[in-house]
Amino acid sequence: MTHGVLLIVVSLLFVVAYWLGKQRARTTAAEGSKLNSLPEHYGSLVALWTALPGLVLLLLWSLVEGPVVDNLLINKLPAETQQQGGTAIHLALSKVHNLANGAQVAEDPLLMPAVQHLLDLQERTLLLSSGIVLALALAGMAIVWRRIHPDLRARTEVEGIIRGMLFCSSAIAVLTTVGILSSVVFESWQFFGKISPIEFLFGTSWSPQIALRPDQSGSSGSFGAIPLFTGTLLISLIAMLIAVPVGLMSAIYLSEYAHYRVRQFAKPALEILAGIPTVVYGFFAALSVAPFIRESGAGMGLEVSSESALAAGLVMGVMIIPFVSSLSDDVINAVPQSLRDGSYGLGGTRSETVWQVVLPAALPGIVGAIMLAVSRAIGETMIVAMAAGLAANLTANPLDSVTTVTVQIVTLLVGDQEFDSPKTLAAFALGLVLFLVTLSLNFVALKVVQKYREQYD
C-alpha cells in the first residue's frame, strides 16, 4: 500500500469514526442520559484519535527514513567505496537510489546488490508502516468509541487537541525560520573566516572567481559587494518611484472617487498584474522596454546599455503596483465612515477629507503596504537577470547595466559547486545581508505604525 493509498484509507476511517462517535452519542442521549457536550464533539473526538496518531507516526518516519535506509545500505556497497568514504559513499548512494527509482542511469554491477537491498527495504518499510498506521487508527477509534459516556468532556478534549495542533504548527513555522537563519549564519561565518568582512561590506570590486594561474589577478576572487548593494538599491528605487505614486493614487481613486461600476471593472483588472509570472515581465522588459529605452536614448544622443537598470526598474515598478494599490485600497476602505461624515459635517470637501482625515487614519496600513512592496522589489530576480544583466558595475547611472544581490546568489549556486569555496559561500553571506536589510525594513515599518497609529471608534 503506497502512502497515497494509505492517506485515502485513513481519511475514510476519519469520516467513519466521526459518524460512529456521533451516532453513539445520540444513542446515549436517546436512552435518557444528558450529554456533557454536543454529539458533534464526540464524533470529532473519535475521528481525531483515529487519524492523528497514525499520521504523526508516518510523518516522523518520513523524516528519519532516509538516513536510516542509507546507513543500512552502506554495508552493501563495494568494499573499495566504503574505504574511500565521504564523497564516494554519497555518490554511490545517490546512484543506488536513482537505479532503484528507474532513472536513466548506467547500471553498475558492483552496485546491484545495494539496489536490490534498497528495493527490499522499501517494500518492507512500506508494508510495516502501513500496518502500524492502520492498527493505530483502528485502535484509537475503538478505544475512544468505548469511552463515550454522558460525563465525558468531549468538547474540552477536542479543543485541547486543536489547540495543540495550532501550537505545533506555530512551532514548526518558528523552528523553520530559526533553522534557515542558523544555516545561513553558519555558512556566512565560514565565508567570513576566509574573506574579510571589511572587504565584503566595503569593497568596490565584485569578481568571485577562482584563480586558474597565480598571475591572474582578475580570477583571484574579489568579493567587494558594494556594486551589488548599489545595483539593488538603484533598481528598487526606480521601481518604487513608479509603484508607490501610481499604486497609492489608484487606491485613493478606486476607494474614494470611482463609481461602483468603474471599481468593479478596474480593481480586478489592476490585480491581474499581480498574477503574471515574473518571467513574462522579464521577457517584456528585455524584448520591448529595454530596446525602446536604448533607441530613445540614442535619439537624444545618450549612451544607453542594451541591459539597463532603468528598463528593469520600470517593469518591476509596474509589477509591484498591485501590491501597493490593493493593500492600500483595503486599508482605506477600512477607515470608519463616521470619520468621513464628521469631516463633511464640519464643512470639509471630499479632497480635504481624503488628505486630512482618511489618509492619516490609514497611514499605518499604507506604510505596511509600501514596506511589503520594497521587500518584493529587493527580492526580485528574474526581471533583473533578463533586463539588467549580470555585470557588477558600481554606478548610479540608471542607463548602465547593473546586477543585484538576488541575481548573484542564483548565479553563484547554479550548477555543480563546492560548498567549501569562497565563491559558493559568498551566496550565503549575501543572503544574510539581504535578511538583515529586510529585517531592518520591517523594524522601521513597525516603528512608523506605532508612532502614527490612532484608535478610532
N, C-alpha and C positions, 0 to 999 in steps of 0.2 A: 504494500500500500504506500503510494507516494505521499509526500507531505501535503500536496494539494487535495488529494482524495481524503486524507486524514482530517484536514481542516473542514472539509464539507461534512464529513461524518460527525465531527464534534459540534458543528453548527446545528445539524439536525437534532443531535442529542440535547443541545441547549434549548431548542424550541420544545421538544418533547418534555424535558424536565420542567420547563415553565408551565406547560399545560397540566402536567401531573400534580405539581405542587399547588397550583391554583385550584384544581378540582378537589384535592384532598382537603384544602382549607374550606372550600364551600361545603363539602360533605360534613366536615366537623361542625360548621356553623349551623347546618340544617338539623343536626342532632340536638340542637338547643344550647350549645356552648357559645359563649360570647368571645369572639376573637380579639386578641390584643392589637392586631394590625389588619389591614385590608388583604383580601385574598391575593391581589396582585403582588403584594410584598412577599408572601410566602412562595409564590411561583418564581419571583425574581431570585429569592434566596437559594432555592433548589437549583435554578438554572446557573447562577454564578458559581456555586460549588461544583457543578457538573463540568463547566468549561475551564475555569481558571486554573486549577491545579495542573491539569494536563498541558495546557498551553504554556504555563510558566516553565514546566519541566522541559517542554520542547524548545522553548526559547533559550534556556540555559544550555541545553545540549548543543544547539546550533552554534553557540558561542565557543564551546570548548571542543567541538567535534574535529575541527581542522587540526589543531595542534596534537590532539590525542592520536588521530589516524596517522599523521606524519611521523610521530615517534614510533608507532608500530611498523611503519613502512621502512624505516631506516635500516632495520636488521635484514630486510630483503634486498637491499641494494648491493651491487658488486663490492667486494672487499676493497678494491682499489679506490672506489669512490668514497667509501667510509673512511679510509685512511687519509684522503685529501681533505675531507671535512669542509666546513664553511660554505663557500660559494658553490663548490662542486656538488654538495648534497642538495642545496636549494635548487640548482639547475636540474639535477636528476629527478627530484620530487616533482618539479613543475612538468617535466616531460612525462613522468608517470601519470600524473593527473590528466594531461592532455590526451594521452593514449587511451586512458580509461574512459574519457568522455567522448571518444570517437573523433577527435580533432585530426586534421590532415597533417600528421607529423610522421616523419620517417621512423619506422619501427627499429628498436634496438633489442636484439635477442637477449642481451645481458639484463635488460630492464623488464622483460616479460614476466618473470616470477613476481616482481613487485607489482606489476599491473594486475595480474590475476589475484594477488593477495588484496589489493585495494578493492577490486570488484567484490570479492568475498566479504570484506569488511563492510562495504557499503550496503550490501544485501542484508547482512546480519544486523547491523545497527539500525537500519530502516525497519526491519521486522521487529526488533526488540523495542525500539522507541514507540512504534505504532501500538504494540501490545500494551506497554506500560501506560501510554496516554489514554487508550480506551478503557483500561482497567481502572485508572484513577477517575475517569469520567463516570463510569457506571457505579463505582464505589461511592463517590461523592453524591451522586443522585440518590442512591439507596439510603445512605446514612442520613442525609438531611430530610429526605421524604419521610422517614420514620420519626424524625424529631418534631414534625409538625404537630402542635397541640395548641389549645387556646391561649396558654400563658407564654408561648414563645414570642419574644420581641423581634419579629421578623423585620420590621421597618428599621429598628435601630441597627440590627446586624447588616442589613443591606446598605444603609447609609454609611456604616463604618467601612464596608468593603469598597464602596465607591470612593470614599474619602482617601482610603489607602491607595487606590488606583490613581487618583489625581495627584497624590503626593509622589508616587513613583514616577509618573510622567514628568512632573516638575523636576524631580531629582535627576532623571535621565537627561533632560534639557540642560540643566546646570552642569552636570558632570561632563556632558559632551563639549560644552563650551570650555570648561576647565581643561579637558583633555586636548582639545585643539590648541588652546593657548599654551599649554605646557609643552607640546611637541614643537610648536613654533619657537618658543623661548629656548628650548634645549638646542635645536639646530642653529638658532641665531647665536647662541653662546659659543658653539663650536666655530662658527664663522668668525666671530669677533676674536676668537683665540688665534686665528690665522691672519686676519686683516684688522688693522687699527680702526676703532670706531671713529676716530677723528678723520681719518682718510675717507671712510664710508659716508659720514654725515656732511662733511665739508669739502670733499674733493670735487673737482670740476671736470674730471675725465672718466668716462664710463666705457670700459672695454674689457669685459670679464672673459678673456680668452686665455687658453693655456699656451705657454711658450713652446714653440717647436724647436727653436735653437736658442742658445744663450744670448746671441747678439740681436734677438728680435725684441725690441722694446715694446712694439705695438701688441705683441702677443703675451707679454709678461703678466698681464692682468691688472687693469686699472678699475678700481671699484669706487670711484667718487660718484655718489648718487645725486648730486645737486642737479645735473641735467635732467634726470628723471623726475625729481620733485618739481622742477621748473616747468617741464612739459605738462605734467599732470595739473598743476595749478593754472597754467595758461589755457589749456583746453577746457578745464572745468569752469574757469571764469567766463570764457566765451559762451559756453553752454548756459550758464546761469543768467548771463545778460540777456539771453533770448528767452529762457524758460520762465524766469520769475516775473518779469513785467507782463508778458503775454498770458501766462497762466493765471496770475492774480487778477488782471483786468478781465479775463474771460470769466473767472469765478464771480467777480463782482457783477458783471453784466448779466450772467445767467441767473444769479440768485436775487438780484435787486431790480433789474430793469427789463429783462427779457419777458416777452409774452409767454404764456403757458405752452402754446403750440411750438413756438420757437425753441423753448427749453427742451421740450420733448424730443425734438429732432437734433438740436445742436449738442446737447450733453452726451448722448450715445455716440454721435459722430466723432466728437473730440476724444472720447475714451477709447475709440478704436485704435488710436495711435499707440496706446499702451500695450496692445495685443500683437503688434507687428514684431516679428523676430528681429533681434539686433543685427543679424547677418544681412537682412534685407535693407536695413538702414545703412549698413556698411557698403553694400553694392550701390545704393543710391548715392552715397557720398563719394565713392571712388569713381563712378561712371558718369555722374551728372553734375554734382555740385563742384567737385574739385576741378574738372575741365572748365566749367563756367567761370570759376574764380580765376583760374590761370589765364584764360582768354581775356577776361575783363581787365585783369591787371596788366596784361601785355598791351591792351589798347590804351591804357593810361600811362604806359612807359614804366611800369613796375615789374620787378623780377619776382615772380611767384613760383614756388616749388610745385611740382606736379602732385606732391602729397604735402598738404599744409595743415597747420593747426586750425586755421580758420574754417576749412571745409569740415573737419571732424567736429569742431565745436558747434558750428551752425546746425549740423544734422543731429548731434547729440542734444542740443537745446530743444529742437523740435520733438525729439523722442521723450524728453523729460516734461514737456508741457502738461500732459495729462496728470502726472504726479502732483504738480503744484495746483492745477486747476480743480481736479476732482476733490482732493482733500480740503482745499481752501473753500470750495463751494459747500461741502458738508459742514464745515466749521461755521461758515457764515449763516447757513440755514439753521444752525443750532442756536443762534442768538435769539433770546426770547422776543416775541413780537411786541410784548409790553414796552420794551425799551424804544422800539421804533414809534409806537403810538405815543409814548411820553414826549419824544422829540418833536413829533408832528404837533402835539398839543401845545408845546411851547413856542410854536411858530417856525420850527426848523424846516428847511426844504429837504427834498429827497437826497440831494448831494451832501448837504450838511449832515444829515442823519447817517449816511453811509460812512463818511470820512471821520466824523467826530463821535459817533456812538457805536455803530456796528463794527467797524474795523478795530477800534480799541478793545471791544469786548471779545472779538475773535482772534486777537493778536497772538495769544499763546499757541493756538492751533495752527495759525498761519506760519509761525516760526517753526513749528514742528514739521510742517509740510515742506518748507524750504530746506531744512536740515536733511530731511529724507531725500530730497532731490539732489542736494550736494553730495551726499553719500553715494547715491546712484551714479552721479557723474564721475566721481573719483574711482568707482569700481568698474566702470565700463571698459571693455577690452576690444570687442570685435570691431566697432566703428573706428577706434583709434588705429588698430592694426591695419585696416584696409584703406583708411583715408589719410592718416597722418604719418604712417611709415614706422620704421624701426630705428631710425637714426637718433642717437642720443646727443642732440645739439643743445648747447647752453645758449638760449636766445629768448628774447621777449618779443620777437617779431612774429606775429600770427601768420605771416605768409611763408615762413620757413617750415621745414619738416622737423617734427619732434616726436618723441615717444613718451610713454607714461610708465608708471610703476607696474600696473597690472599687465601690460603688454610684455614687459621684460620678465616678469615672473613666469608667464606662459612660455616665453622663448627659452628661458634657462632650463625649464623642466621638460621640454619636448624631446622625445627620443630616448635612447638608452644613455643614462647618465650615471656617473659615480657619485654617490651621495656623501662622499667624504672630501670632495674637492671644493675649493672656494667658489668656483663658478656656480655649482649647484646650490651650495649653502647660501649664496647671496640671495637666492629667491626667498628663503625663509626670513632673512634679515629685512628684505623689502616688505614681506608680508607683515612682519612685526611693526615696522614703521607705519604701514597702512592701517593696522589695527589701532595703534596709538592715536593716529590722526582722527579716525572715525570716533574713537572714544572721547577725544577732546571736543569734537563737534557735538556729540550727544551731551557732554557736560555743559557746554556753552548754551545749547538749546534749553537744557533743564534750568539753568540759572535765569535765562530770559523769561521762561514760562513762570518761574517762581516770583520774579520781580513784577511782572505785569498781570499776573492772574488776579482776577477780581471775582467776588462771589455775587451772583445775581439770583434774585428770587425766581 
